[in-house]
Amino acid sequence: MSQVFADKVALITGGARGIGRATALKLAQAGSDIAIIYYNSSDEAMLLVEEIQQSGRKAVAIQANVADHQSVKDMFVQFKEHFNRLDFLISNAASGVLKPALKMTTKHWRWCMETNALALNHLVSEGQELMPKGGRVIALSSLGAQRAIPNYAFIGASKAALEALVRSLSLEMAPYGVTVNTVSAGVVDTDALKHFPNREQLLDEYQAHSLAERPLTPQDVANTIYLLCLPEAEMINAHTLFVDAGYSRIG
């Protein structure tokens, strides 16, 4: 692959595992330096940093709680010790509680909303001064923002809020020449999906209604993020791009 992103810098939250890890490797392969933001996955983050550095790109790992504004501020202090620009801001970290809505609490609501939606606002407000014209903000959503999934009510609501926030942020970042988009992934068999009690059912239903003959992988999602980072994608803005082999439209 040509170094289309040479001299670019990407920051990826939840970057140590799953979709975040695949995205870090994809962008690094294309020439970007990488800041991997993690919360609990210290060992995985350090191993990924080593792998990216061995490929010839600069990489650092920074611990942060993206739901906490002060933690995000501290994260950017550390980020600026290594980089003086931010071309690709990928908001991938997510969390939540898998329970029926009627058994959830206000604490659960805040947990989902602050981690999955409000975090994007923290990231953009602190990172915008480093973003040049042509920069990209990409948030990761899920099909639960658009459709009912058992035990996913509060997470789905937070993802719907995230998509609405993306549209508003696209207006505010447009004067700076920065686009803001969402990538909504289908059912990807990551570590996160292992926490779903109906994991096998979700995978089977996805495969039955997908137009592809194979499962969706983290690499597929990373490829979509890569496409949105390309210069040729500069006119895609305020958009939610589905990567699910048609499942959300025909399933």
PLY file of the C-alpha trace (Angstrom):
ply
format ascii 1.0
element vertex 251
property float x
property float y
property float z
element edge 250
property int vertex1
property int vertex2
end_header
0.00 0.00 0.00
1.27 3.49 -0.82
1.92 5.85 2.06
-1.17 7.93 1.29
-1.30 9.12 4.92
2.41 9.92 5.31
2.95 12.64 7.94
-0.65 12.24 9.18
-1.56 11.49 12.80
-4.53 9.43 13.99
-5.96 9.20 17.49
-8.13 6.13 18.11
-10.09 5.60 21.31
-10.67 2.01 22.27
-7.71 1.44 20.00
-6.16 -1.61 21.63
-8.66 -4.27 20.58
-11.24 -5.23 17.98
-12.25 -2.56 15.50
-9.93 -0.01 17.08
-6.92 -2.27 16.70
-7.76 -3.12 13.10
-8.15 0.60 12.35
-4.82 1.46 13.95
-3.04 -1.14 11.84
-4.85 -0.08 8.65
-4.01 3.61 9.04
-0.44 2.86 10.10
0.00 0.67 7.03
-1.03 3.68 4.95
1.62 5.85 6.61
-0.15 7.45 9.57
1.36 7.76 13.03
-0.97 6.48 15.73
-2.06 7.40 19.25
-3.84 4.45 20.83
-6.20 5.44 23.62
-7.15 2.67 26.03
-8.83 2.32 29.41
-8.27 -1.21 30.73
-6.35 -2.88 27.90
-2.81 -1.85 28.84
-1.04 -5.03 27.73
-2.85 -5.12 24.38
-2.13 -1.43 23.80
1.60 -1.83 24.43
1.84 -4.83 22.14
0.07 -2.91 19.40
2.42 0.05 19.85
5.38 -2.30 19.36
3.81 -3.82 16.25
3.19 -0.42 14.67
6.66 0.84 15.57
8.21 -2.23 13.96
6.43 -1.29 10.74
8.26 2.04 10.77
5.53 4.33 12.07
5.43 6.27 15.34
2.94 5.00 17.91
2.11 5.79 21.53
-0.42 4.44 24.00
-2.28 6.74 26.39
-4.68 5.71 29.12
-7.85 7.76 29.47
-11.50 7.59 30.44
-13.20 9.28 27.50
-16.42 9.74 29.49
-14.60 12.11 31.86
-13.80 15.53 30.42
-10.80 16.12 32.71
-9.35 12.77 31.73
-9.70 13.73 28.05
-7.95 17.04 28.76
-5.10 15.19 30.46
-4.97 12.76 27.55
-4.44 15.59 25.09
-1.66 17.04 27.26
0.14 13.72 26.82
-0.79 13.55 23.15
0.81 16.95 22.49
4.06 15.72 24.03
4.36 13.43 20.99
2.41 15.10 18.18
1.66 18.64 17.04
-1.31 17.82 14.81
-4.34 15.53 14.66
-5.63 14.53 11.25
-7.92 11.62 12.09
-9.93 11.53 15.30
-11.60 8.12 15.60
-14.09 7.82 18.47
-14.42 4.06 18.87
-14.49 3.39 22.63
-17.86 2.19 23.90
-19.40 0.63 26.95
-22.76 -0.11 28.47
-25.07 -2.45 30.31
-26.93 -5.35 28.72
-30.30 -5.46 30.49
-33.95 -4.83 29.68
-34.75 -1.11 29.74
-37.25 -1.49 32.59
-34.53 -2.94 34.81
-32.03 -0.15 34.16
-31.20 2.76 36.47
-30.23 6.39 36.07
-26.64 5.35 36.72
-26.82 2.95 33.77
-28.26 5.70 31.56
-25.46 8.09 32.42
-22.84 5.38 31.93
-24.05 4.64 28.40
-24.65 8.25 27.38
-21.44 9.65 28.78
-19.20 6.93 27.35
-20.85 6.41 23.98
-22.14 9.88 23.07
-20.86 12.67 25.30
-17.28 11.40 24.91
-17.28 12.51 21.28
-18.01 16.07 22.34
-15.13 15.98 24.83
-12.78 14.66 22.16
-13.71 17.21 19.51
-13.72 20.18 21.90
-10.21 19.35 23.11
-8.79 18.13 19.81
-10.13 20.69 17.34
-7.25 23.13 17.79
-4.87 20.45 16.50
-6.94 19.50 13.46
-5.89 21.00 10.12
-8.13 21.66 7.16
-8.96 18.29 5.67
-9.15 16.62 9.07
-11.60 13.84 9.79
-13.72 13.02 12.82
-15.26 9.54 12.65
-17.50 8.06 15.35
-18.43 4.40 15.60
-22.10 3.58 15.98
-24.11 0.36 15.76
-27.35 -1.00 14.37
-28.94 -0.56 17.80
-29.24 3.14 17.04
-31.80 2.31 14.37
-33.46 -0.92 15.44
-34.54 -2.73 18.60
-32.08 -5.32 19.91
-32.86 -7.31 23.07
-31.15 -5.93 26.21
-29.57 -3.12 24.17
-32.00 -0.28 24.93
-29.73 2.20 26.70
-26.73 1.45 24.50
-28.90 1.83 21.41
-30.26 5.14 22.72
-26.72 6.38 23.33
-25.71 5.42 19.79
-28.73 7.25 18.37
-27.68 10.29 20.41
-24.16 9.89 19.04
-25.41 9.98 15.45
-27.44 13.13 16.18
-24.39 14.74 17.79
-22.29 13.90 14.73
-24.70 15.84 12.54
-24.50 18.89 14.80
-20.72 18.72 15.10
-20.43 18.57 11.33
-21.99 22.05 11.22
-19.63 23.41 13.85
-16.48 21.89 12.35
-17.28 22.76 8.73
-15.75 26.28 8.97
-12.46 24.61 9.94
-12.53 22.28 6.93
-13.04 19.19 9.12
-15.70 16.61 8.30
-17.60 14.62 10.93
-19.18 11.28 10.06
-20.42 8.06 11.62
-19.60 4.49 10.69
-22.32 2.11 11.80
-21.11 -1.47 11.87
-23.21 -4.58 11.58
-22.72 -7.63 13.79
-18.96 -8.01 14.21
-17.64 -10.92 16.28
-15.36 -8.98 18.63
-14.57 -9.42 22.32
-17.45 -7.06 23.10
-19.95 -9.35 21.41
-18.92 -12.20 23.71
-20.74 -10.38 26.54
-24.07 -10.73 24.71
-26.08 -13.71 26.02
-27.62 -14.08 22.55
-24.30 -13.79 20.69
-24.80 -16.89 18.55
-28.33 -15.83 17.63
-27.14 -12.38 16.55
-24.38 -13.87 14.40
-26.74 -16.39 12.84
-29.41 -13.78 12.08
-26.84 -11.45 10.56
-25.45 -14.16 8.32
-28.94 -15.24 7.25
-29.92 -11.74 6.11
-26.57 -10.38 4.96
-25.82 -10.13 1.26
-22.28 -11.35 1.88
-21.22 -14.97 2.06
-18.88 -14.43 4.98
-19.03 -12.81 8.44
-18.29 -9.14 8.97
-14.83 -8.57 10.46
-13.10 -5.71 12.30
-10.95 -5.31 9.20
-14.05 -4.58 7.11
-14.96 -1.74 9.45
-11.38 -0.47 9.50
-11.41 -0.42 5.69
-14.50 1.79 5.76
-12.88 4.20 8.21
-9.84 4.29 5.93
-12.05 5.24 2.97
-13.57 8.17 4.89
-10.06 9.41 5.74
-9.00 9.58 2.10
-8.82 13.02 0.43
-11.38 11.79 -2.11
-13.97 11.57 0.71
-13.91 15.29 1.50
-17.51 15.81 0.35
-18.91 13.12 2.65
-20.09 14.93 5.78
-22.76 14.60 8.49
-23.37 11.08 7.21
-23.92 7.67 8.81
-22.25 5.07 6.63
-23.41 1.49 7.19
-20.89 -1.32 6.80
-23.00 -4.44 7.14
-23.32 -6.05 3.69
-26.84 -4.69 3.34
-28.19 -6.20 6.55
-29.67 -2.96 7.90
-31.62 -2.37 4.70
-32.97 -5.82 3.96
-32.67 -7.80 7.21
0 1
1 2
2 3
3 4
4 5
5 6
6 7
7 8
8 9
9 10
10 11
11 12
12 13
13 14
14 15
15 16
16 17
17 18
18 19
19 20
20 21
21 22
22 23
23 24
24 25
25 26
26 27
27 28
28 29
29 30
30 31
31 32
32 33
33 34
34 35
35 36
36 37
37 38
38 39
39 40
40 41
41 42
42 43
43 44
44 45
45 46
46 47
47 48
48 49
49 50
50 51
51 52
52 53
53 54
54 55
55 56
56 57
57 58
58 59
59 60
60 61
61 62
62 63
63 64
64 65
65 66
66 67
67 68
68 69
69 70
70 71
71 72
72 73
73 74
74 75
75 76
76 77
77 78
78 79
79 80
80 81
81 82
82 83
83 84
84 85
85 86
86 87
87 88
88 89
89 90
90 91
91 92
92 93
93 94
94 95
95 96
96 97
97 98
98 99
99 100
100 101
101 102
102 103
103 104
104 105
105 106
106 107
107 108
108 109
109 110
110 111
111 112
112 113
113 114
114 115
115 116
116 117
117 118
118 119
119 120
120 121
121 122
122 123
123 124
124 125
125 126
126 127
127 128
128 129
129 130
130 131
131 132
132 133
133 134
134 135
135 136
136 137
137 138
138 139
139 140
140 141
141 142
142 143
143 144
144 145
145 146
146 147
147 148
148 149
149 150
150 151
151 152
152 153
153 154
154 155
155 156
156 157
157 158
158 159
159 160
160 161
161 162
162 163
163 164
164 165
165 166
166 167
167 168
168 169
169 170
170 171
171 172
172 173
173 174
174 175
175 176
176 177
177 178
178 179
179 180
180 181
181 182
182 183
183 184
184 185
185 186
186 187
187 188
188 189
189 190
190 191
191 192
192 193
193 194
194 195
195 196
196 197
197 198
198 199
199 200
200 201
201 202
202 203
203 204
204 205
205 206
206 207
207 208
208 209
209 210
210 211
211 212
212 213
213 214
214 215
215 216
216 217
217 218
218 219
219 220
220 221
221 222
222 223
223 224
224 225
225 226
226 227
227 228
228 229
229 230
230 231
231 232
232 233
233 234
234 235
235 236
236 237
237 238
238 239
239 240
240 241
241 242
242 243
243 244
244 245
245 246
246 247
247 248
248 249
249 250
